Amino acid sequence: MLPPTFLRASQVIARVMKPSTATPVSQALSKRTASEPERLPQTITVQQHSALLALPAELRIQIFEYVAHATEKRLIVLSPNKSILLPPPLSKVCDQLRQEFDWVFYSLSLAYVTNIICHNENFDLLTLTLSLRDIPGPSLNVNRSIAFRITLDNALRVPDIETFVKELSGPAMLPKTAAAIVYQISFDVETFDLPTWRLRFAQLSKRYRFHYSEGEQRVFEKLYWAFAEVAEKVDGISVKRYAMGCWRAEDGRLCFV
């Protein structure tokens, strides 16, 4: 037997109200007084296949607010035309809870997404812009983070890195609405020309240090260390030792980090 938390919505209705007092979401929201705060503007989509519609307005609003603000919502953006919204583990407790929970979860705006993972190749700015253009900024009291997972290959070009950095350091880029931005870089260790790109990243680092704005320096620094950390796992050249002044690896090779 399910615990009280997981009682069917119809059973809850029988305990808290008479059937004749059931009110659709749209009607309940329209009856709010002028002094009542608008808690979920433009986020509730009326659907006719959930018993939640028959609950009292106050209870429905609390359920929507809980799902909107107290659960993690992760959006994986694979390309401009393909994205996946992952529900939190709570919806996997049982089939009944999944059906009711998912109805609320997928009715909410993407403004309530808390974590975005955006895939990109070779710092392709056009693809990045198209992938993020339809995602609204975070709603009030939503702490959002964005992780850019960037895959590199030998088609990578230095101008693409510079354009990418300049755009993300500007005020109009969509990720600026995020509370935290993380960069994750990967490449095929069998085919990627790591020594060449270690040298190019080192040259770019010096250029950004002396010739670019402070905002661009901050963005490039995050990319630089993301690249250096994954490169260290491949060739063993220590980023920390380089930062302390070690200019050569143990086998005598120059440390381009």
Beta strands, then each sheet from edge to edge (+ up, - down):
strand 1: 74-79
strand 2: 82-86
strand 3: 115-121
strand 4: 145-152
strand 5: 180-187
sheet 1: 2+ 1- 3- 4- 5-
end
